[in-house]
């Protein structure tokens, strides 16, 4: 993978975060109580964690209170 590939993945992660979708496609208002797939920053954090460590166990968002 190249840095361009990583940048494209991070860009995609930011565009499918609940905050981005609500802000850009849902009328401009972000309601964090309605998040179901994480914020853009959280999605980028977990992608980066997995990419840098190569360990899927480090990306277990179901067993942590610190989602990022």
DSSP file (Angstrom, degrees, kcal/mol; ACC not computed):
  #  RESIDUE AA STRUCTURE BP1 BP2  ACC     N-H-->O    O-->H-N    N-H-->O    O-->H-N    TCO  KAPPA ALPHA  PHI   PSI    X-CA   Y-CA   Z-CA
    1    1 A X              0   0    0      0, 0.0     2,-0.2     0, 0.0     0, 0.0   0.000 360.0 360.0 360.0 142.3    0.0    0.0    0.0
    2    2 A X     >  -     0   0    0      1,-0.1     4,-1.9     0, 0.0     5,-0.1  -0.533 360.0-106.0 -98.1 169.3    1.1    3.5   -0.8
    3    3 A X  H  > S+     0   0    0      1,-0.2     4,-2.9     2,-0.2     5,-0.2   0.848 122.7  58.9 -62.9 -33.3    0.6    6.6    1.3
    4    4 A X  H  > S+     0   0    0      2,-0.2     4,-2.3     1,-0.2    -1,-0.2   0.892 104.1  50.9 -62.2 -38.4   -1.9    7.7   -1.4
    5    5 A X  H  > S+     0   0    0      2,-0.2     4,-2.2     1,-0.2    -2,-0.2   0.924 111.4  47.3 -63.3 -44.7   -3.9    4.5   -0.6
    6    6 A X  H  X S+     0   0    0     -4,-1.9     4,-2.5     2,-0.2     5,-0.2   0.923 111.7  50.6 -62.7 -44.6   -3.8    5.3    3.1
    7    7 A X  H  X S+     0   0    0     -4,-2.9     4,-2.3     1,-0.2    -1,-0.2   0.900 110.2  50.0 -60.8 -40.6   -4.9    8.8    2.5
    8    8 A X  H  X S+     0   0    0     -4,-2.3     4,-2.4     2,-0.2    -1,-0.2   0.895 110.7  49.7 -65.4 -39.7   -7.8    7.6    0.3
    9    9 A X  H  X S+     0   0    0     -4,-2.2     4,-2.5     2,-0.2    -2,-0.2   0.911 111.7  47.9 -65.3 -42.3   -8.9    5.2    3.1
   10   10 A X  H  X S+     0   0    0     -4,-2.5     4,-2.0     2,-0.2    -2,-0.2   0.876 111.0  51.4 -66.3 -37.1   -8.8    7.9    5.7
   11   11 A X  H  X S+     0   0    0     -4,-2.3     4,-1.6    -5,-0.2    -2,-0.2   0.924 110.9  47.9 -64.2 -44.4  -10.8   10.2    3.4
   12   12 A X  H  X S+     0   0    0     -4,-2.4     4,-0.9     1,-0.2     3,-0.2   0.921 109.9  52.8 -62.0 -43.5  -13.4    7.5    2.9
   13   13 A X  H >< S+     0   0    0     -4,-2.5     3,-0.6     1,-0.2     4,-0.3   0.883 108.6  50.5 -59.8 -38.2  -13.5    6.9    6.7
   14   14 A X  H >< S+     0   0    0     -4,-2.0     3,-0.6     1,-0.2     6,-0.2   0.821 108.6  52.4 -69.9 -29.5  -14.1   10.6    7.3
   15   15 A X  H 3< S+     0   0    0     -4,-1.6    -1,-0.2    -3,-0.2    -2,-0.2   0.560 109.5  47.8 -85.7  -8.6  -17.0   10.7    4.7
   16   16 A X  T << S+     0   0    0     -4,-0.9    -1,-0.2    -3,-0.6    -2,-0.2   0.281  82.5 117.9-113.8  10.2  -18.9    7.8    6.2
   17   17 A X  S <> S-     0   0    0     -3,-0.6     4,-2.4    -4,-0.3    22,-0.3  -0.492  75.3-119.5 -70.6 146.7  -18.7    9.0    9.8
   18   18 A X  H  > S+     0   0    0     20,-3.1     4,-2.5     1,-0.2     5,-0.2   0.856 112.5  54.5 -56.9 -37.1  -22.1    9.7   11.3
   19   19 A X  H  > S+     0   0    0     19,-0.2     4,-2.5     2,-0.2    -1,-0.2   0.925 109.6  46.2 -65.3 -43.9  -21.2   13.4   11.9
   20   20 A X  H  > S+     0   0    0     -6,-0.2     4,-3.2     2,-0.2     5,-0.4   0.937 113.7  48.7 -62.8 -47.0  -20.3   14.0    8.3
   21   21 A X  H  X>S+     0   0    0     -4,-2.4     4,-2.4     1,-0.2     5,-0.7   0.921 114.2  45.3 -61.9 -44.7  -23.4   12.2    7.0
   22   22 A X  H  X5S+     0   0    0     -4,-2.5     6,-1.2    -5,-0.2     4,-1.0   0.925 118.1  43.5 -64.1 -43.6  -25.7   14.2    9.3
   23   23 A X  H  <5S+     0   0    0     -4,-2.5     5,-0.3    -5,-0.2    -2,-0.2   0.924 125.3  31.0 -68.2 -45.6  -24.0   17.5    8.6
   24   24 A X  H  <5S+     0   0    0     -4,-3.2    -3,-0.2    -5,-0.2    -2,-0.2   0.797 136.8  19.4 -87.9 -30.3  -23.7   17.1    4.8
   25   25 A X  H  <5S+     0   0    0     -4,-2.4    -3,-0.2    -5,-0.4    -2,-0.2   0.519 117.5  59.8-118.2  -9.8  -26.7   15.0    3.9
   26   26 A X  S  <<S-     0   0    0     -4,-1.0     3,-0.4    -5,-0.7    -3,-0.1   0.096 120.5 -79.3-114.7  24.5  -29.0   15.4    6.9
   27   27 A X  S    S-     0   0    0      1,-0.2    -4,-0.2    -4,-0.2    -3,-0.1   0.516  72.0 -77.7  97.3   4.6  -29.7   19.1    7.0
   28   28 A X  S    S+     0   0    0     -6,-1.2     2,-0.5    -5,-0.3    -5,-0.2   0.325  97.2 115.1  92.2  -8.9  -26.6   20.4    8.7
   29   29 A X        -     0   0    0     -7,-0.4     2,-0.6    -3,-0.4    -1,-0.2  -0.842  51.6-151.9-102.0 130.7  -27.4   19.4   12.3
   30   30 A X        -     0   0    0     -2,-0.5     2,-0.6    -3,-0.1   -11,-0.1  -0.889  10.4-174.3-103.6 123.7  -25.3   16.8   14.1
   31   31 A X    >   -     0   0    0     -2,-0.6     3,-2.1   -13,-0.1     4,-0.1  -0.905   7.3-168.1-118.5 100.2  -27.0   14.8   16.8
   32   32 A X  G >  S+     0   0    0     -2,-0.6     3,-1.2     1,-0.3    -1,-0.1   0.698  83.5  68.5 -64.7 -19.2  -24.5   12.6   18.5
   33   33 A X  G 3  S+     0   0    0      1,-0.2    -1,-0.3    -3,-0.1    -3,-0.0   0.660  97.9  53.8 -72.7 -12.8  -27.2   10.6   20.3
   34   34 A X  G <  S+     0   0    0     -3,-2.1    -1,-0.2   -16,-0.0    -2,-0.2   0.283  78.7 125.2-102.8   9.2  -28.1    9.2   16.9
   35   35 A X    <   +     0   0    0     -3,-1.2     4,-0.1     1,-0.2   -18,-0.0  -0.470  21.9 161.7 -69.5 137.6  -24.7    7.9   16.0
   36   36 A X  S    S+     0   0    0      2,-0.2    -1,-0.2    -2,-0.2     3,-0.1   0.523  75.1  32.3-127.6 -18.7  -24.6    4.2   15.0
   37   37 A X  S    S-     0   0    0      1,-0.2    -2,-0.1   -21,-0.1   -21,-0.0   0.297 111.0-100.3-125.2   8.2  -21.3    3.8   13.2
   38   38 A X        -     0   0    0    -21,-0.1   -20,-3.1     4,-0.1    -1,-0.2   0.028  41.1 -69.0  93.7 158.9  -19.0    6.4   14.9
   39   39 A X     >  -     0   0    0    -22,-0.3     4,-2.5   -21,-0.2     5,-0.2  -0.284  48.5-103.4 -77.1 168.2  -17.8    9.8   14.1
   40   40 A X  H  > S+     0   0    0      1,-0.2     4,-2.2     2,-0.2     5,-0.2   0.920 123.4  50.4 -57.9 -44.9  -15.4   10.5   11.2
   41   41 A X  H  > S+     0   0    0      1,-0.2     4,-2.5     2,-0.2    -1,-0.2   0.899 110.3  49.5 -63.5 -40.9  -12.5   10.9   13.7
   42   42 A X  H  > S+     0   0    0      2,-0.2     4,-2.4     1,-0.2     5,-0.2   0.922 110.6  49.7 -64.1 -43.4  -13.3    7.6   15.4
   43   43 A X  H  X S+     0   0    0     -4,-2.5     4,-1.8     1,-0.2    -1,-0.2   0.887 112.7  47.5 -64.1 -38.6  -13.5    5.8   12.1
   44   44 A X  H  X S+     0   0    0     -4,-2.2     4,-2.7    -5,-0.2    -1,-0.2   0.904 110.2  53.4 -67.3 -40.8  -10.1    7.3   11.1
   45   45 A X  H  X S+     0   0    0     -4,-2.5     4,-2.6     1,-0.2    -2,-0.2   0.933 111.3  44.5 -59.1 -47.2   -8.6    6.4   14.5
   46   46 A X  H  X S+     0   0    0     -4,-2.4     4,-2.2     2,-0.2    -1,-0.2   0.845 112.4  51.3 -73.0 -32.5   -9.6    2.7   14.2
   47   47 A X  H  X S+     0   0    0     -4,-1.8     4,-2.9    -5,-0.2     5,-0.2   0.956 112.7  46.7 -62.6 -48.8   -8.5    2.4   10.6
   48   48 A X  H  X S+     0   0    0     -4,-2.7     4,-2.9     1,-0.2     5,-0.3   0.902 110.6  52.5 -61.4 -42.3   -5.1    3.9   11.6
   49   49 A X  H  X S+     0   0    0     -4,-2.6     4,-2.2    -5,-0.2     5,-0.3   0.944 113.4  43.5 -58.2 -48.7   -4.8    1.6   14.6
   50   50 A X  H  X S+     0   0    0     -4,-2.2     4,-2.5     1,-0.2    -2,-0.2   0.912 115.7  47.7 -64.1 -42.9   -5.5   -1.5   12.5
   51   51 A X  H  < S+     0   0    0     -4,-2.9    -2,-0.2     1,-0.2    -1,-0.2   0.926 115.5  43.8 -65.2 -45.0   -3.2   -0.4    9.7
   52   52 A X  H  < S+     0   0    0     -4,-2.9    -1,-0.2    -5,-0.2    -2,-0.2   0.862 124.8  32.5 -71.7 -35.6   -0.3    0.5   11.9
   53   53 A X  H  < S-     0   0    0     -4,-2.2    -2,-0.2    -5,-0.3    -1,-0.2   0.789  84.5-147.3 -92.4 -28.5   -0.5   -2.6   14.2
   54   54 A X     <  +     0   0    0     -4,-2.5     2,-0.6    -5,-0.3    -3,-0.1   0.635  62.2 119.9  69.2  12.5   -1.7   -5.2   11.7
   55   55 A X    >   -     0   0    0     -6,-0.3     3,-1.8    -5,-0.2     4,-0.3  -0.914  51.3-163.7-116.6 106.6   -3.6   -6.7   14.6
   56   56 A X  G >  S+     0   0    0     -2,-0.6     3,-1.6     1,-0.3    -1,-0.1   0.786  89.2  67.3 -58.7 -27.0   -7.4   -7.0   14.3
   57   57 A X  G >  S+     0   0    0      1,-0.3     3,-0.9     2,-0.2    -1,-0.3   0.769  91.8  61.1 -65.0 -24.2   -7.6   -7.6   18.1
   58   58 A X  G <  S+     0   0    0     -3,-1.8    -1,-0.3     1,-0.2    -2,-0.2   0.559  99.5  58.1 -76.8  -8.1   -6.4   -4.0   18.7
   59   59 A X  G <   +     0   0    0     -3,-1.6     2,-1.5    -4,-0.3    -1,-0.2   0.058  66.5 133.2-109.5  22.7   -9.5   -2.7   16.8
   60   60 A X    X   +     0   0    0     -3,-0.9     3,-1.0     1,-0.2    -3,-0.1  -0.590  24.6 173.5 -79.9  91.3  -12.1   -4.3   19.0
   61   61 A X  G >  S+     0   0    0     -2,-1.5     3,-0.6     1,-0.2    -1,-0.2   0.590  70.7  68.0 -75.0 -10.1  -14.4   -1.4   19.5
   62   62 A X  G 3  S+     0   0    0      1,-0.2    -1,-0.2    -3,-0.1    -2,-0.1   0.678 101.3  45.7 -82.3 -17.5  -16.9   -3.6   21.4
   63   63 A X  G <  S+     0   0    0     -3,-1.0     2,-0.3     2,-0.0    -1,-0.2  -0.013 100.5  76.7-117.9  30.0  -14.6   -4.1   24.4
   64   64 A X    <   -     0   0    0     -3,-0.6     3,-0.1     1,-0.1     0, 0.0  -0.987  54.4-158.1-137.3 149.5  -13.4   -0.6   25.1
   65   65 A X  S    S+     0   0    0     -2,-0.3     2,-0.9     1,-0.2     3,-0.1   0.511  85.5  76.6 -95.4  -9.1  -14.8    2.5   26.6
   66   66 A X        +     0   0    0      1,-0.2    -1,-0.2     2,-0.1     0, 0.0  -0.753  50.0 162.4-105.1  85.3  -12.3    4.7   24.8
   67   67 A X              0   0    0     -2,-0.9    -1,-0.2    -3,-0.1   -21,-0.1   0.600 360.0 360.0 -80.9 -10.4  -13.7    4.9   21.2
   68   68 A X              0   0    0     -3,-0.1    -2,-0.1   -23,-0.1    -1,-0.0   0.433 360.0 360.0 108.9 360.0  -11.6    7.9   20.4
